[in-house]
């Protein structure tokens, strides 16, 4: 996956789950990656 695709997927799932851990588990990526991609939004 590319960063932009990852970012979009994380944003979509995080809005539904409100949990970095659950987002990471659903997408099969690390929590640190979720944290980094969410920080890109700011």
N, C-alpha and C positions, 0 to 999 in steps of 0.2 A: 504494500500500500504506500501511497505517497502521503506526505505530510498534510496536504490540503484535504485529501480524502479522509485521512485519519481525523483531522480537526472537525470536519463536518459530521462524521459518525459519532465522535465523542460528544459534540454539542447536542446532537439529537437524543442520544441515549441518556446523557446526564440530565437533560431537561425532564425526562420521564422518571429516572430513578432517584435523582438528587443525591446520589452516592457515588463517590469516586471508586470505591471498592467494587460495587455492583457493576458500574460501567466497565471497569477493567475486566471483570470476569465475563461479562456478556460479549465483549469484543475480543477477548483473548489476548489482551495486552497488559503491560504492567501498570500498577497504580502510579508509578512515577511518570510514565508516559502520559497517562490521563492528566495528571497534575500539570505537566509541561504544556500539553495541548490546550488545556483550559486557560492557562496563563497567557497564551498567545492571543486570546480574545481581548485582553486588557491593554 
